[in-house]
Amino acid sequence: LIRKLADAAAIRPGELVLEIGPGTGTLTEELLARGAHVIAAELDQGLAALLRARFVPPAYEAAAFMLIEGDCLRNKHALSEAIVRAVADRPFVLVANLPYDAGTPAMTVLLADFPLCRGLFVTIQYEVAQRLAARAGTREFGAISVLAQTTSTIEIIAKAPPGCFWPQPGVHSALVAIRRRAEPLCESPGPFSRWCQRLLEKRRKQLGAVLERNTAWPAGIDPIMRAETLTIDQLIALWRIAGEQLPERA
């Protein structure tokens, strides 16, 4: 499964790879073997010490591995300052077995605010993978679905049972390839996704009750429709007209 994830990422020698939650370094070893330069962010002090002892010269080039010890997130809307400094406006790719609690926030930030991240190749909870690929009108469809599909194409590479991990989680996981589009479907994916987040918090309310009823509604959309039924193209059209109107939080 690790090889499948690295194959999907199509790592090039010398490419900068961000790995969040490297654990004992099994995926890190595979990335380094393919010539990647890895920035690894690990929260656990014991695992960080293990990684620091494992990936050292002469077995590994000093320039090929950088360890950031601490939380990958400054808050749920921003990566840590250490990671931001490390990538420093350089092209990179995320390849990671993402920690469950940090997965969705980290992916959201990277997709919305880091256009130089060419893709996210990750192991995540299967239900999160379903949300990324969800279609309008389904229960799983939400802001992360809109952001992921606006900026990228989504491929579920494989499903991983709990037995693939230690300690075993109580849920299935999925290996997912999120490949950034050459051009996003809308011109400002970050602001658009944050607006959609607010709108979809009231997904079952009529649009006219959430936005101003005198809005110049796009063709095919009227105020009695609900946000949860809109396609991504319809959400983009509505945002372009009503993006200055921020729905009140539920």
Accessible surface in RSA format (square Angstrom, percent):
REM  Atomic radii and reference values for relative SASA: ProtOr
REM  Chains: A
REM  Algorithm: Lee & Richards
REM  Probe-radius: 1.40
REM  Slices: 20
REM RES _ NUM      All-atoms   Total-Side   Main-Chain    Non-polar    All polar
REM                ABS   REL    ABS   REL    ABS   REL    ABS   REL    ABS   REL
RES LEU A   1    86.60  48.2  49.75  35.6  36.85  92.6  49.93  35.1  36.67  98.7
RES ILE A   2    51.60  29.4  48.34  36.0   3.25   7.8  49.74  35.8   1.86   5.0
RES ARG A   3   168.05  70.6 167.25  85.3   0.79   1.9  44.33  60.6 123.72  75.0
RES LYS A   4   109.26  53.3 105.15  64.5   4.11   9.8  65.45  58.9  43.81  46.7
RES LEU A   5     1.26   0.7   1.26   0.9   0.00   0.0   1.26   0.9   0.00   0.0
RES ALA A   6     0.00   0.0   0.00   0.0   0.00   0.0   0.00   0.0   0.00   0.0
RES ASP A   7    86.31  60.5  69.58  69.3  16.74  39.6  29.34  69.0  56.98  56.8
RES ALA A   8    19.57  18.0   5.66   8.7  13.91  31.6  13.75  19.4   5.82  15.4
RES ALA A   9     0.15   0.1   0.00   0.0   0.15   0.3   0.00   0.0   0.15   0.4
RES ALA A  10    63.62  58.5  50.98  78.7  12.64  28.7  61.43  86.5   2.19   5.8
RES ILE A  11    19.85  11.3   0.00   0.0  19.85  47.9   0.00   0.0  19.85  53.9
RES ARG A  12   136.08  57.1 135.39  69.0   0.70   1.7  62.79  85.8  73.29  44.4
RES PRO A  13   115.59  84.2  93.68  85.4  21.92  79.7  94.13  77.7  21.46 133.4
RES GLY A  14    44.67  55.1   0.00   N/A  44.67  55.1  22.34  61.3  22.33  50.0
RES GLU A  15    20.91  12.0  11.45   8.7   9.46  22.5  17.61  34.1   3.30   2.7
RES LEU A  16    13.51   7.5  10.60   7.6   2.91   7.3  10.62   7.5   2.89   7.8
RES VAL A  17     0.00   0.0   0.00   0.0   0.00   0.0   0.00   0.0   0.00   0.0
RES LEU A  18     0.35   0.2   0.33   0.2   0.02   0.0   0.35   0.2   0.00   0.0
RES GLU A  19     1.35   0.8   1.35   1.0   0.00   0.0   0.00   0.0   1.35   1.1
RES ILE A  20     2.19   1.2   2.19   1.6   0.00   0.0   2.19   1.6   0.00   0.0
RES GLY A  21    20.12  24.8   0.00   N/A  20.12  24.8   8.97  24.6  11.15  25.0
RES PRO A  22    10.34   7.5   0.00   0.0  10.34  37.6   0.92   0.8   9.42  58.5
RES GLY A  23    19.74  24.3   0.00   N/A  19.74  24.3  19.61  53.8   0.13   0.3
RES THR A  24    69.27  49.3  66.16  67.1   3.12   7.4  49.27  66.2  20.01  30.2
RES GLY A  25     0.08   0.1   0.00   N/A   0.08   0.1   0.00   0.0   0.08   0.2
RES THR A  26    74.05  52.7  69.96  70.9   4.09   9.7  49.31  66.2  24.74  37.4
RES LEU A  27     2.93   1.6   1.69   1.2   1.24   3.1   1.69   1.2   1.24   3.3
RES THR A  28     0.00   0.0   0.00   0.0   0.00   0.0   0.00   0.0   0.00   0.0
RES GLU A  29    73.34  42.1  73.04  55.3   0.30   0.7  18.04  34.9  55.30  45.2
RES GLU A  30    39.80  22.9  37.37  28.3   2.43   5.8   4.02   7.8  35.78  29.2
RES LEU A  31     0.00   0.0   0.00   0.0   0.00   0.0   0.00   0.0   0.00   0.0
RES LEU A  32    18.48  10.3   2.99   2.1  15.49  38.9   3.29   2.3  15.19  40.9
RES ALA A  33    84.96  78.1  41.10  63.4  43.86  99.8  53.70  75.6  31.26  82.8
RES ARG A  34    65.44  27.5  51.62  26.3  13.82  32.9  31.33  42.8  34.11  20.7
RES GLY A  35    29.91  36.9   0.00   N/A  29.91  36.9  25.80  70.8   4.11   9.2
RES ALA A  36     1.27   1.2   0.00   0.0   1.27   2.9   0.00   0.0   1.27   3.4
RES HIS A  37    64.43  35.2  64.25  44.7   0.18   0.5  36.12  37.2  28.31  32.9
RES VAL A  38     2.33   1.5   0.00   0.0   2.33   5.6   0.10   0.1   2.23   6.0
RES ILE A  39     6.06   3.5   6.06   4.5   0.00   0.0   6.06   4.4   0.00   0.0
RES ALA A  40     0.00   0.0   0.00   0.0   0.00   0.0   0.00   0.0   0.00   0.0
RES ALA A  41     3.29   3.0   0.25   0.4   3.04   6.9   0.28   0.4   3.01   8.0
RES GLU A  42    11.28   6.5  11.12   8.4   0.16   0.4   0.16   0.3  11.12   9.1
RES LEU A  43   117.95  65.7 106.35  76.1  11.60  29.2 106.35  74.7  11.60  31.2
RES ASP A  44    70.15  49.1  62.87  62.6   7.28  17.2  18.07  42.5  52.08  51.9
RES GLN A  45   140.59  78.6 132.21  96.6   8.39  20.0  36.34  77.4 104.25  79.1
RES GLY A  46    51.50  63.5   0.00   N/A  51.50  63.5  39.71 109.0  11.80  26.4
RES LEU A  47    55.06  30.7  54.44  38.9   0.62   1.6  54.52  38.3   0.54   1.5
RES ALA A  48     0.00   0.0   0.00   0.0   0.00   0.0   0.00   0.0   0.00   0.0
RES ALA A  49    52.42  48.2  46.83  72.3   5.59  12.7  47.86  67.4   4.56  12.1
RES LEU A  50    77.67  43.3  67.81  48.5   9.86  24.8  76.19  53.5   1.48   4.0
RES LEU A  51     0.00   0.0   0.00   0.0   0.00   0.0   0.00   0.0   0.00   0.0
RES ARG A  52   120.35  50.5 116.10  59.2   4.25  10.1  67.86  92.7  52.50  31.8
RES ALA A  53    76.73  70.5  51.83  80.0  24.90  56.6  60.89  85.7  15.84  42.0
RES ARG A  54    82.83  34.8  65.62  33.5  17.21  41.0  34.70  47.4  48.13  29.2
RES PHE A  55     9.69   4.9   0.00   0.0   9.69  25.2   0.00   0.0   9.69  27.7
RES VAL A  56    62.48  41.1  62.22  56.3   0.26   0.6  62.31  54.1   0.17   0.5
RES PRO A  57    77.03  56.1  62.39  56.9  14.64  53.2  62.56  51.7  14.47  89.9
RES PRO A  58   143.60 104.7 113.52 103.5  30.08 109.4 118.85  98.1  24.75 153.8
RES ALA A  59    78.34  72.0  41.05  63.4  37.29  84.8  53.27  75.0  25.07  66.4
RES TYR A  60    47.63  22.2  42.50  24.2   5.13  13.4  32.78  24.6  14.85  18.3
RES GLU A  61   130.00  74.6 118.69  89.8  11.31  26.9  51.21  99.1  78.79  64.3
RES ALA A  62    76.03  69.9  53.66  82.8  22.37  50.9  60.32  85.0  15.70  41.6
RES ALA A  63    82.53  75.9  52.12  80.4  30.41  69.2  63.98  90.1  18.55  49.2
RES ALA A  64    13.37  12.3  12.88  19.9   0.49   1.1  13.37  18.8   0.00   0.0
RES PHE A  65    24.65  12.3   9.68   6.0  14.97  39.0  10.17   6.2  14.48  41.4
RES MET A  66    93.35  48.3  88.80  58.8   4.55  10.8  74.57  63.4  18.77  24.9
RES LEU A  67    36.93  20.6   9.05   6.5  27.88  70.1   9.05   6.4  27.88  75.0
RES ILE A  68    14.80   8.4  12.02   9.0   2.78   6.7  14.80  10.7   0.00   0.0
RES GLU A  69    79.22  45.5  47.97  36.3  31.25  74.4  22.79  44.1  56.43  46.1
RES GLY A  70    22.84  28.2   0.00   N/A  22.84  28.2  21.74  59.7   1.11   2.5
RES ASP A  71    76.08  53.3  64.66  64.4  11.42  27.0  20.01  47.1  56.07  55.9
RES CYS A  72     7.96   6.0   4.76   5.3   3.20   7.5   1.90   4.8   6.06   6.5
RES LEU A  73    26.24  14.6  17.34  12.4   8.89  22.4  17.34  12.2   8.89  23.9
RES ARG A  74   131.97  55.4  99.33  50.6  32.63  77.7  43.55  59.5  88.42  53.6
RES ASN A  75    76.30  52.6  64.80  62.6  11.50  27.7  40.38  97.2  35.92  34.7
RES LYS A  76   139.51  68.1 128.01  78.5  11.50  27.4  70.96  63.9  68.55  73.0
RES HIS A  77   129.23  70.6 115.15  80.0  14.08  36.0  85.47  88.1  43.77  50.9
RES ALA A  78    17.75  16.3  16.07  24.8   1.68   3.8  17.75  25.0   0.00   0.0
RES LEU A  79     2.10   1.2   0.12   0.1   1.99   5.0   0.12   0.1   1.99   5.4
RES SER A  80    14.15  12.0  13.64  18.2   0.51   1.2  14.13  30.1   0.02   0.0
RES GLU A  81    99.37  57.1  95.96  72.6   3.41   8.1  28.20  54.5  71.17  58.1
RES ALA A  82    30.26  27.8  26.27  40.5   3.99   9.1  26.94  37.9   3.32   8.8
RES ILE A  83     0.20   0.1   0.20   0.2   0.00   0.0   0.20   0.1   0.00   0.0
RES VAL A  84    61.58  40.5  60.02  54.3   1.56   3.8  60.02  52.2   1.56   4.2
RES ARG A  85   163.32  68.6 145.58  74.2  17.74  42.2  78.04 106.7  85.28  51.7
RES ALA A  86    10.84  10.0   0.00   0.0  10.84  24.6   7.91  11.1   2.93   7.8
RES VAL A  87     3.58   2.4   3.58   3.2   0.00   0.0   3.58   3.1   0.00   0.0
RES ALA A  88    54.84  50.4  34.99  54.0  19.85  45.1  43.83  61.7  11.01  29.2
RES ASP A  89   131.89  92.4 108.33 107.8  23.56  55.7  30.29  71.3 101.60 101.3
RES ARG A  90   108.68  45.6 107.27  54.7   1.41   3.3  39.21  53.6  69.47  42.1
RES PRO A  91    96.27  70.2  90.23  82.3   6.05  22.0  90.36  74.6   5.91  36.7
RES PHE A  92     3.14   1.6   1.82   1.1   1.33   3.5   2.47   1.5   0.68   1.9
RES VAL A  93     0.00   0.0   0.00   0.0   0.00   0.0   0.00   0.0   0.00   0.0
RES LEU A  94     0.00   0.0   0.00   0.0   0.00   0.0   0.00   0.0   0.00   0.0
RES VAL A  95     0.00   0.0   0.00   0.0   0.00   0.0   0.00   0.0   0.00   0.0
RES ALA A  96     0.00   0.0   0.00   0.0   0.00   0.0   0.00   0.0   0.00   0.0
RES ASN A  97    52.18  36.0  45.27  43.8   6.91  16.6  16.74  40.3  35.44  34.3
RES LEU A  98     6.92   3.9   0.21   0.1   6.71  16.9   0.21   0.1   6.71  18.0
RES PRO A  99    49.52  36.1  37.49  34.2  12.03  43.7  49.52  40.9   0.00   0.0
RES TYR A 100    86.76  40.5  63.95  36.4  22.80  59.3  63.27  47.5  23.49  29.0
RES ASP A 101   126.87  88.9  96.74  96.3  30.13  71.2  52.85 124.4  74.02  73.8
RES ALA A 102    11.71  10.8  10.69  16.5   1.02   2.3  11.71  16.5   0.00   0.0
RES GLY A 103     3.95   4.9   0.00   N/A   3.95   4.9   3.95  10.8   0.00   0.0
RES THR A 104    43.78  31.1  42.59  43.2   1.20   2.8  37.34  50.2   6.44   9.7
RES PRO A 105    31.80  23.2  27.59  25.1   4.22  15.3  31.80  26.3   0.00   0.0
RES ALA A 106     0.00   0.0   0.00   0.0   0.00   0.0   0.00   0.0   0.00   0.0
RES MET A 107     0.15   0.1   0.15   0.1   0.00   0.0   0.15   0.1   0.00   0.0
RES THR A 108    46.74  33.2  46.74  47.4   0.00   0.0  41.76  56.1   4.98   7.5
RES VAL A 109     6.15   4.0   5.07   4.6   1.08   2.6   6.15   5.3   0.00   0.0
RES LEU A 110     0.00   0.0   0.00   0.0   0.00   0.0   0.00   0.0   0.00   0.0
RES LEU A 111     2.00   1.1   0.66   0.5   1.34   3.4   0.66   0.5   1.34   3.6
RES ALA A 112    12.99  11.9   1.52   2.3  11.47  26.1   1.57   2.2  11.42  30.3
RES ASP A 113    65.87  46.1  41.95  41.8  23.92  56.6  23.71  55.8  42.16  42.0
RES PHE A 114    36.78  18.4  34.56  21.4   2.23   5.8  36.73  22.3   0.06   0.2
RES PRO A 115    99.26  72.3  86.76  79.1  12.50  45.5  86.98  71.8  12.28  76.4
RES LEU A 116    83.12  46.3  78.62  56.2   4.50  11.3  81.62  57.3   1.50   4.0
RES CYS A 117     0.00   0.0   0.00   0.0   0.00   0.0   0.00   0.0   0.00   0.0
RES ARG A 118    72.31  30.4  62.19  31.7  10.12  24.1  47.10  64.4  25.21  15.3
RES GLY A 119     0.29   0.4   0.00   N/A   0.29   0.4   0.29   0.8   0.00   0.0
RES LEU A 120     1.13   0.6   1.13   0.8   0.00   0.0   1.13   0.8   0.00   0.0
RES PHE A 121     2.98   1.5   2.98   1.8   0.00   0.0   2.98   1.8   0.00   0.0
RES VAL A 122     0.00   0.0   0.00   0.0   0.00   0.0   0.00   0.0   0.00   0.0
RES THR A 123     8.59   6.1   7.30   7.4   1.29   3.1   4.74   6.4   3.86   5.8
RES ILE A 124     3.81   2.2   3.81   2.8   0.00   0.0   3.81   2.7   0.00   0.0
RES GLN A 125    36.10  20.2  35.16  25.7   0.94   2.2   0.60   1.3  35.50  26.9
RES TYR A 126    62.09  29.0  61.73  35.1   0.36   0.9  26.13  19.6  35.96  44.3
RES GLU A 127    91.11  52.3  88.23  66.8   2.88   6.8  25.13  48.6  65.98  53.9
RES VAL A 128    10.66   7.0  10.66   9.6   0.00   0.0  10.66   9.3   0.00   0.0
RES ALA A 129     0.00   0.0   0.00   0.0   0.00   0.0   0.00   0.0   0.00   0.0
RES GLN A 130    73.08  40.9  66.72  48.8   6.36  15.1  13.69  29.1  59.40  45.0
RES ARG A 131    76.20  32.0  76.20  38.8   0.00   0.0  26.55  36.3  49.65  30.1
RES LEU A 132     0.00   0.0   0.00   0.0   0.00   0.0   0.00   0.0   0.00   0.0
RES ALA A 133    36.90  33.9  27.10  41.8   9.80  22.3  29.15  41.0   7.76  20.5
RES ALA A 134    10.17   9.4   1.35   2.1   8.82  20.1  10.17  14.3   0.00   0.0
RES ARG A 135   163.38  68.6 161.25  82.2   2.14   5.1  65.73  89.8  97.65  59.2
RES ALA A 136    31.89  29.3   8.30  12.8  23.58  53.6   8.49  12.0  23.40  62.0
RES GLY A 137    55.79  68.8   0.00   N/A  55.79  68.8  20.85  57.2  34.95  78.3
RES THR A 138    56.34  40.1  48.43  49.1   7.92  18.9  54.54  73.3   1.80   2.7
RES ARG A 139   212.07  89.0 181.13  92.3  30.94  73.7  84.79 115.9 127.29  77.1
RES GLU A 140    58.31  33.5  52.16  39.5   6.15  14.6  21.29  41.2  37.02  30.2
RES PHE A 141     2.60   1.3   0.93   0.6   1.67   4.3   0.93   0.6   1.67   4.8
RES GLY A 142    13.21  16.3   0.00   N/A  13.21  16.3  13.21  36.3   0.00   0.0
RES ALA A 143    16.90  15.5  10.46  16.1   6.44  14.6  10.70  15.1   6.20  16.4
RES ILE A 144    17.93  10.2  13.29   9.9   4.64  11.2  15.67  11.3   2.26   6.1
RES SER A 145     0.00   0.0   0.00   0.0   0.00   0.0   0.00   0.0   0.00   0.0
RES VAL A 146     0.00   0.0   0.00   0.0   0.00   0.0   0.00   0.0   0.00   0.0
RES LEU A 147     2.41   1.3   2.35   1.7   0.07   0.2   2.41   1.7   0.00   0.0
RES ALA A 148     0.00   0.0   0.00   0.0   0.00   0.0   0.00   0.0   0.00   0.0
RES GLN A 149    12.76   7.1  12.73   9.3   0.03   0.1  11.37  24.2   1.39   1.1
RES THR A 150     0.19   0.1   0.19   0.2   0.00   0.0   0.19   0.3   0.00   0.0
RES THR A 151     1.19   0.8   0.68   0.7   0.51   1.2   0.76   1.0   0.43   0.7
RES SER A 152     0.78   0.7   0.31   0.4   0.47   1.1   0.00   0.0   0.78   1.1
RES THR A 153    67.34  47.9  63.40  64.3   3.94   9.4  56.31  75.6  11.03  16.7
RES ILE A 154    39.57  22.5   6.77   5.0  32.80  79.0   7.09   5.1  32.48  88.1
RES GLU A 155    80.97  46.5  76.46  57.8   4.51  10.7  34.18  66.1  46.79  38.2
RES ILE A 156    69.43  39.5  43.45  32.4  25.98  62.6  43.45  31.3  25.98  70.5
RES ILE A 157    41.86  23.8  17.34  12.9  24.52  59.1  18.57  13.4  23.28  63.2
RES ALA A 158    17.34  15.9   8.24  12.7   9.10  20.7  17.34  24.4   0.00   0.0
RES LYS A 159   109.19  53.3  87.13  53.5  22.06  52.5  44.12  39.7  65.07  69.3
RES ALA A 160     0.26   0.2   0.20   0.3   0.06   0.1   0.20   0.3   0.06   0.2
RES PRO A 161    65.25  47.6  65.25  59.5   0.00   0.0  65.25  53.9   0.00   0.0
RES PRO A 162    29.18  21.3  29.05  26.5   0.13   0.5  29.18  24.1   0.00   0.0
RES GLY A 163    55.25  68.1   0.00   N/A  55.25  68.1  23.18  63.6  32.07  71.8
RES CYS A 164    65.21  49.3  25.86  28.8  39.35  92.5  16.08  40.7  49.13  53.0
RES PHE A 165    59.59  29.8  49.79  30.8   9.81  25.5  55.82  33.8   3.77  10.8
RES TRP A 166   233.82  93.8 203.75  98.6  30.07  70.6 176.20  93.9  57.62  93.5
RES PRO A 167   100.93  73.6  92.59  84.4   8.34  30.3  93.53  77.2   7.40  46.0
RES GLN A 168   123.60  69.1  95.38  69.7  28.22  67.2  23.95  51.0  99.66  75.6
RES PRO A 169    32.00  23.3  14.20  12.9  17.80  64.7  26.61  22.0   5.39  33.5
RES GLY A 170    82.86 102.2   0.00   N/A  82.86 102.2  40.34 110.7  42.52  95.2
RES VAL A 171    57.30  37.7  51.85  46.9   5.45  13.1  57.15  49.7   0.15   0.4
RES HIS A 172    81.21  44.4  76.77  53.4   4.45  11.4  43.59  44.9  37.63  43.8
RES SER A 173     0.27   0.2   0.27   0.4   0.00   0.0   0.00   0.0   0.27   0.4
RES ALA A 174     0.00   0.0   0.00   0.0   0.00   0.0   0.00   0.0   0.00   0.0
RES LEU A 175     3.75   2.1   3.75   2.7   0.00   0.0   3.75   2.6   0.00   0.0
RES VAL A 176     0.00   0.0   0.00   0.0   0.00   0.0   0.00   0.0   0.00   0.0
RES ALA A 177     0.00   0.0   0.00   0.0   0.00   0.0   0.00   0.0   0.00   0.0
RES ILE A 178     0.28   0.2   0.04   0.0   0.24   0.6   0.04   0.0   0.24   0.7
RES ARG A 179    88.51  37.2  88.36  45.0   0.15   0.4  46.53  63.6  41.99  25.4
RES ARG A 180    50.68  21.3  28.02  14.3  22.67  54.0  21.01  28.7  29.68  18.0
RES ARG A 181    77.43  32.5  63.36  32.3  14.07  33.5  16.32  22.3  61.11  37.0
RES ALA A 182   107.27  98.6  64.67  99.8  42.59  96.9  77.55 109.2  29.72  78.7
RES GLU A 183   134.83  77.4 125.56  95.0   9.27  22.1  54.97 106.3  79.86  65.2
RES PRO A 184    49.34  36.0  35.42  32.3  13.92  50.6  35.48  29.3  13.86  86.1
RES LEU A 185    75.33  42.0  55.35  39.6  19.99  50.2  59.54  41.8  15.79  42.5
RES CYS A 186     2.27   1.7   0.00   0.0   2.27   5.3   2.27   5.7   0.00   0.0
RES GLU A 187   114.04  65.5  80.09  60.6  33.95  80.8  66.12 127.9  47.92  39.1
RES SER A 188    37.84  32.0  33.70  45.0   4.14   9.5  10.59  22.6  27.25  38.2
RES PRO A 189    23.24  16.9  23.11  21.1   0.13   0.5  23.21  19.2   0.03   0.2
RES GLY A 190     2.42   3.0   0.00   N/A   2.42   3.0   1.06   2.9   1.36   3.0
RES PRO A 191    71.78  52.3  64.77  59.0   7.00  25.5  68.32  56.4   3.46  21.5
RES PHE A 192     0.41   0.2   0.41   0.3   0.00   0.0   0.41   0.3   0.00   0.0
RES SER A 193     7.65   6.5   6.18   8.3   1.46   3.4   3.72   7.9   3.93   5.5
RES ARG A 194   124.64  52.3 120.56  61.5   4.08   9.7  71.88  98.2  52.76  32.0
RES TRP A 195     4.53   1.8   3.43   1.7   1.11   2.6   3.60   1.9   0.93   1.5
RES CYS A 196     0.00   0.0   0.00   0.0   0.00   0.0   0.00   0.0   0.00   0.0
RES GLN A 197    83.15  46.5  83.14  60.8   0.01   0.0  25.47  54.2  57.68  43.7
RES ARG A 198    49.14  20.6  49.14  25.1   0.00   0.0   6.11   8.4  43.03  26.1
RES LEU A 199     0.31   0.2   0.27   0.2   0.03   0.1   0.27   0.2   0.03   0.1
RES LEU A 200    11.21   6.2   5.23   3.7   5.97  15.0   5.71   4.0   5.49  14.8
RES GLU A 201    61.33  35.2  33.51  25.3  27.82  66.2  27.93  54.0  33.39  27.3
RES LYS A 202    33.09  16.1  26.90  16.5   6.19  14.7   9.22   8.3  23.87  25.4
RES ARG A 203    54.56  22.9  54.14  27.6   0.41   1.0  32.52  44.4  22.04  13.4
RES ARG A 204   179.21  75.2 169.73  86.5   9.48  22.6  55.13  75.3 124.08  75.2
RES LYS A 205   109.38  53.4 104.37  64.0   5.01  11.9  66.70  60.0  42.68  45.5
RES GLN A 206    58.56  32.7  55.75  40.7   2.81   6.7   9.77  20.8  48.79  37.0
RES LEU A 207     0.46   0.3   0.46   0.3   0.00   0.0   0.46   0.3   0.00   0.0
RES GLY A 208     5.84   7.2   0.00   N/A   5.84   7.2   0.00   0.0   5.84  13.1
RES ALA A 209    70.08  64.4  32.26  49.8  37.82  86.0  40.28  56.7  29.80  78.9
RES VAL A 210    21.28  14.0   1.12   1.0  20.15  48.6   3.54   3.1  17.73  48.1
RES LEU A 211    10.32   5.7   0.45   0.3   9.87  24.8   4.78   3.4   5.55  14.9
RES GLU A 212   100.26  57.6  93.28  70.6   6.98  16.6  39.83  77.0  60.43  49.3
RES ARG A 213   138.04  58.0 119.64  61.0  18.39  43.8  63.24  86.4  74.79  45.3
RES ASN A 214   131.72  90.8  96.16  92.9  35.55  85.6  47.99 115.5  83.73  80.9
RES THR A 215    13.13   9.3   1.02   1.0  12.11  28.9   6.90   9.3   6.24   9.4
RES ALA A 216    73.83  67.9  58.82  90.8  15.01  34.1  69.87  98.4   3.97  10.5
RES TRP A 217    49.07  19.7  22.75  11.0  26.32  61.8  22.17  11.8  26.90  43.6
RES PRO A 218    15.86  11.6   8.29   7.6   7.57  27.5  14.27  11.8   1.59   9.9
RES ALA A 219   107.61  98.9  69.68 107.5  37.94  86.3  81.98 115.5  25.63  67.9
RES GLY A 220    65.40  80.6   0.00   N/A  65.40  80.6  41.65 114.3  23.75  53.2
RES ILE A 221    10.70   6.1   1.31   1.0   9.38  22.6   1.85   1.3   8.85  24.0
RES ASP A 222    61.60  43.1  61.40  61.1   0.20   0.5  28.05  66.0  33.55  33.5
RES PRO A 223    33.74  24.6  33.74  30.8   0.00   0.0  33.74  27.9   0.00   0.0
RES ILE A 224   111.30  63.3 106.31  79.2   4.99  12.0 106.31  76.6   4.99  13.5
RES MET A 225    48.58  25.2  42.10  27.9   6.48  15.4  44.22  37.6   4.36   5.8
RES ARG A 226    96.61  40.6  95.27  48.6   1.35   3.2  13.66  18.7  82.95  50.3
RES ALA A 227     1.00   0.9   1.00   1.5   0.00   0.0   1.00   1.4   0.00   0.0
RES GLU A 228    40.71  23.4  40.71  30.8   0.00   0.0   7.25  14.0  33.45  27.3
RES THR A 229    70.41  50.1  54.20  54.9  16.21  38.6  53.39  71.7  17.02  25.7
RES LEU A 230     0.00   0.0   0.00   0.0   0.00   0.0   0.00   0.0   0.00   0.0
RES THR A 231    64.94  46.2  64.67  65.6   0.27   0.6  61.39  82.5   3.55   5.4
RES ILE A 232    22.00  12.5  18.93  14.1   3.07   7.4  18.93  13.6   3.07   8.3
RES ASP A 233   104.39  73.1  96.54  96.1   7.85  18.6  31.93  75.1  72.46  72.3
RES GLN A 234    47.56  26.6  45.96  33.6   1.59   3.8  18.79  40.0  28.76  21.8
RES LEU A 235     0.00   0.0   0.00   0.0   0.00   0.0   0.00   0.0   0.00   0.0
RES ILE A 236     7.38   4.2   7.38   5.5   0.00   0.0   7.38   5.3   0.00   0.0
RES ALA A 237    35.28  32.4  30.88  47.7   4.39  10.0  33.67  47.4   1.60   4.2
RES LEU A 238     0.00   0.0   0.00   0.0   0.00   0.0   0.00   0.0   0.00   0.0
RES TRP A 239    33.86  13.6  30.93  15.0   2.92   6.9  25.12  13.4   8.73  14.2
RES ARG A 240   139.66  58.6 102.91  52.5  36.74  87.5  44.97  61.5  94.68  57.4
RES ILE A 241    83.51  47.5  53.81  40.1  29.70  71.6  57.87  41.7  25.64  69.6
RES ALA A 242     0.91   0.8   0.00   0.0   0.91   2.1   0.91   1.3   0.00   0.0
RES GLY A 243    21.63  26.7   0.00   N/A  21.63  26.7   7.41  20.3  14.22  31.8
RES GLU A 244   173.00  99.3 145.75 110.3  27.26  64.9  66.45 128.5 106.55  87.0
RES GLN A 245    38.95  21.8  32.52  23.8   6.43  15.3  25.23  53.7  13.72  10.4
RES LEU A 246   107.25  59.7  87.26  62.4  19.99  50.3  87.54  61.5  19.71  53.0
RES PRO A 247     1.74   1.3   0.00   0.0   1.74   6.3   1.74   1.4   0.00   0.0
RES GLU A 248   128.26  73.6 125.95  95.3   2.31   5.5  51.55  99.7  76.71  62.6
RES ARG A 249   144.17  60.5 125.80  64.1  18.37  43.7  56.40  77.1  87.77  53.2
RES ALA A 250    99.74  91.7  35.90  55.4  63.85 145.2  65.12  91.7  34.62  91.7
END  Absolute sums over single chains surface
CHAIN  1 A    12219.2       9696.5       2522.6       6896.8       5322.3
END  Absolute sums over all chains
TOTAL         12219.2       9696.5       2522.6       6896.8       5322.3
